[in-house]
Amino acid sequence: MIELLFVACLAQSPDQCRERSLLFTDVTPMQCLMGAQPELAKWVNTHPNERIKSWRCQTVNTAEVDI
């Protein structure tokens, strides 16, 4: 599983940011890198008051569990 991890900030308050992610099950890390910008553009279209500050693709470690 590959995660597109990104930081989104409010357009009117660029200092208010949150980490967000999109999970993909059928892509390689390279496919994530190549397809990230179109996916982020779709996300921004549905969240018009937010802007993407940074992003990266990473392999999800399924052994890690959120508490």
Z-matrix of the N, CA and C atoms (Angstrom, degrees):
N
C 1 1.448
C 2 1.537 1 107.64
N 3 1.317 2 114.98 1 136.92
C 4 1.464 3 121.73 2 -179.16
C 5 1.522 4 108.61 3 -114.54
N 6 1.323 5 115.52 4 139.29
C 7 1.459 6 121.64 5 179.84
C 8 1.522 7 109.72 6 -115.06
N 9 1.318 8 115.75 7 129.41
C 10 1.460 9 121.77 8 170.89
C 11 1.519 10 105.22 9 -95.19
N 12 1.314 11 115.84 10 101.88
C 13 1.451 12 122.92 11 -176.61
C 14 1.524 13 108.22 12 -97.04
N 15 1.335 14 116.83 13 129.93
C 16 1.468 15 119.20 14 -179.11
C 17 1.517 16 111.13 15 -144.23
N 18 1.326 17 115.00 16 159.25
C 19 1.458 18 122.36 17 177.46
C 20 1.519 19 106.95 18 -108.03
N 21 1.330 20 115.73 19 123.14
C 22 1.465 21 121.97 20 179.04
C 23 1.527 22 108.69 21 -113.71
N 24 1.329 23 115.86 22 133.64
C 25 1.461 24 121.93 23 -179.49
C 26 1.524 25 109.35 24 -119.67
N 27 1.322 26 115.58 25 149.52
C 28 1.463 27 119.96 26 175.71
C 29 1.517 28 109.28 27 -65.45
N 30 1.319 29 117.21 28 135.92
C 31 1.460 30 121.68 29 -178.16
C 32 1.534 31 111.13 30 -62.37
N 33 1.328 32 116.97 31 -39.39
C 34 1.466 33 120.99 32 -177.85
C 35 1.528 34 112.85 33 -83.95
N 36 1.325 35 117.22 34 -16.07
C 37 1.470 36 122.01 35 179.13
C 38 1.524 37 108.60 36 -137.22
N 39 1.324 38 117.80 37 77.37
C 40 1.472 39 120.88 38 -173.44
C 41 1.525 40 114.80 39 -61.66
N 42 1.329 41 117.60 40 -10.21
C 43 1.458 42 119.89 41 177.74
C 44 1.532 43 111.51 42 -87.71
N 45 1.317 44 117.71 43 -6.58
C 46 1.462 45 121.90 44 177.72
C 47 1.529 46 108.72 45 -100.54
N 48 1.329 47 114.59 46 99.94
C 49 1.464 48 120.76 47 -174.27
C 50 1.529 49 110.23 48 -125.92
N 51 1.343 50 113.96 49 155.10
C 52 1.463 51 121.13 50 176.39
C 53 1.514 52 109.22 51 -139.77
N 54 1.332 53 114.93 52 146.79
C 55 1.463 54 119.87 53 172.58
C 56 1.509 55 108.49 54 -79.73
N 57 1.307 56 115.61 55 137.38
C 58 1.463 57 122.24 56 177.55
C 59 1.525 58 107.18 57 -135.19
N 60 1.326 59 115.83 58 167.16
C 61 1.461 60 117.62 59 177.97
C 62 1.519 61 110.83 60 -153.35
N 63 1.313 62 113.72 61 155.33
C 64 1.461 63 123.21 62 172.63
C 65 1.525 64 105.78 63 -122.66
N 66 1.314 65 117.02 64 134.31
C 67 1.461 66 121.23 65 -179.37
C 68 1.528 67 110.49 66 -105.54
N 69 1.326 68 115.10 67 140.23
C 70 1.457 69 122.20 68 179.15
C 71 1.523 70 108.34 69 -128.80
N 72 1.314 71 116.96 70 134.79
C 73 1.459 72 120.28 71 -178.51
C 74 1.525 73 113.33 72 -101.31
N 75 1.315 74 117.76 73 -25.10
C 76 1.463 75 119.99 74 -173.10
C 77 1.521 76 113.26 75 -116.12
N 78 1.327 77 117.88 76 36.95
C 79 1.461 78 120.55 77 178.24
C 80 1.527 79 109.21 78 -132.14
N 81 1.323 80 114.78 79 156.56
C 82 1.458 81 121.55 80 174.21
C 83 1.527 82 108.35 81 -91.08
N 84 1.323 83 118.02 82 165.49
C 85 1.463 84 119.42 83 175.92
C 86 1.537 85 112.58 84 -56.36
N 87 1.318 86 117.55 85 -37.55
C 88 1.468 87 120.54 86 179.15
C 89 1.527 88 110.77 87 -67.24
N 90 1.324 89 117.59 88 -40.69
C 91 1.460 90 120.38 89 177.38
C 92 1.526 91 110.70 90 -63.80
N 93 1.321 92 117.12 91 -35.56
C 94 1.461 93 120.58 92 176.18
C 95 1.523 94 109.85 93 -62.89
N 96 1.323 95 116.50 94 -47.15
C 97 1.472 96 119.94 95 179.73
C 98 1.526 97 111.60 96 -60.21
N 99 1.329 98 116.27 97 -41.85
C 100 1.460 99 120.17 98 -178.13
C 101 1.528 100 112.14 99 -72.63
N 102 1.330 101 117.34 100 -31.20
C 103 1.457 102 120.53 101 -176.57
C 104 1.515 103 115.06 102 -100.04
N 105 1.321 104 117.34 103 1.86
C 106 1.466 105 120.43 104 -175.08
C 107 1.525 106 112.90 105 -63.55
N 108 1.314 107 117.60 106 -47.06
C 109 1.467 108 119.62 107 -175.57
C 110 1.529 109 112.42 108 -61.44
N 111 1.339 110 120.22 109 -44.70
C 112 1.466 111 118.51 110 176.20
C 113 1.535 112 112.75 111 -63.03
N 114 1.332 113 117.20 112 -37.93
C 115 1.467 114 120.08 113 178.54
C 116 1.529 115 110.85 114 -66.15
N 117 1.321 116 116.74 115 -41.23
C 118 1.464 117 120.40 116 178.22
C 119 1.523 118 110.85 117 -67.30
N 120 1.321 119 117.92 118 -35.41
C 121 1.469 120 121.06 119 176.72
C 122 1.524 121 110.19 120 -63.32
N 123 1.336 122 117.28 121 -41.04
C 124 1.470 123 120.46 122 176.52
C 125 1.526 124 110.16 123 -62.03
N 126 1.336 125 116.38 124 -42.76
C 127 1.459 126 120.92 125 -179.12
C 128 1.532 127 110.23 126 -62.64
N 129 1.330 128 117.01 127 -44.50
C 130 1.472 129 120.91 128 -179.86
C 131 1.529 130 110.32 129 -63.69
N 132 1.324 131 117.88 130 -35.87
C 133 1.466 132 120.48 131 177.86
C 134 1.518 133 111.99 132 -61.91
N 135 1.316 134 117.75 133 -31.17
C 136 1.458 135 120.87 134 179.06
C 137 1.529 136 112.56 135 -93.06
N 138 1.330 137 116.97 136 -5.63
C 139 1.473 138 122.94 137 177.63
C 140 1.538 139 107.97 138 -132.55
N 141 1.340 140 117.77 139 68.96
C 142 1.469 141 120.92 140 -171.33
C 143 1.531 142 115.11 141 -65.84
N 144 1.307 143 119.04 142 -15.75
C 145 1.457 144 120.81 143 -179.67
C 146 1.525 145 112.73 144 -92.94
N 147 1.328 146 116.41 145 7.76
C 148 1.461 147 120.60 146 -179.01
C 149 1.523 148 110.62 147 -124.21
N 150 1.321 149 114.87 148 153.27
C 151 1.463 150 122.21 149 178.92
C 152 1.524 151 108.72 150 -127.53
N 153 1.321 152 116.55 151 146.43
C 154 1.458 153 122.02 152 178.12
C 155 1.525 154 108.56 153 -84.05
N 156 1.326 155 115.74 154 125.87
C 157 1.466 156 121.06 155 179.55
C 158 1.528 157 111.07 156 -93.17
N 159 1.334 158 116.52 157 -43.36
C 160 1.467 159 121.31 158 179.75
C 161 1.529 160 108.92 159 -157.94
N 162 1.333 161 115.97 160 163.72
C 163 1.460 162 119.99 161 179.45
C 164 1.519 163 110.18 162 -156.61
N 165 1.342 164 114.31 163 160.60
C 166 1.467 165 120.87 164 174.95
C 167 1.528 166 108.80 165 -161.24
N 168 1.304 167 115.78 166 158.66
C 169 1.462 168 121.94 167 175.34
C 170 1.521 169 108.09 168 -106.71
N 171 1.323 170 115.52 169 141.80
C 172 1.455 171 119.14 170 177.92
C 173 1.521 172 109.58 171 -149.07
N 174 1.317 173 115.05 172 155.09
C 175 1.450 174 121.08 173 175.48
C 176 1.519 175 107.93 174 -78.07
N 177 1.323 176 116.23 175 134.78
C 178 1.459 177 121.05 176 179.71
C 179 1.517 178 108.86 177 -81.41
N 180 1.303 179 115.53 178 128.54
C 181 1.460 180 121.26 179 176.53
C 182 1.522 181 106.82 180 -88.95
N 183 1.317 182 117.29 181 105.56
C 184 1.470 183 121.05 182 -176.09
C 185 1.526 184 111.25 183 -72.29
N 186 1.327 185 118.85 184 -9.36
C 187 1.460 186 121.40 185 177.22
C 188 1.529 187 110.61 186 -77.85
N 189 1.344 188 117.44 187 -21.78
C 190 1.456 189 121.00 188 178.05
C 191 1.522 190 109.56 189 -78.41
N 192 1.307 191 116.16 190 139.15
C 193 1.452 192 121.77 191 179.66
C 194 1.519 193 108.66 192 -129.19
N 195 1.353 194 117.32 193 131.38
C 196 1.457 195 120.57 194 175.62
C 197 1.524 196 109.72 195 -71.02
N 198 1.312 197 114.34 196 142.14
C 199 1.467 198 119.48 197 178.05
C 200 1.515 199 108.61 198 -100.24
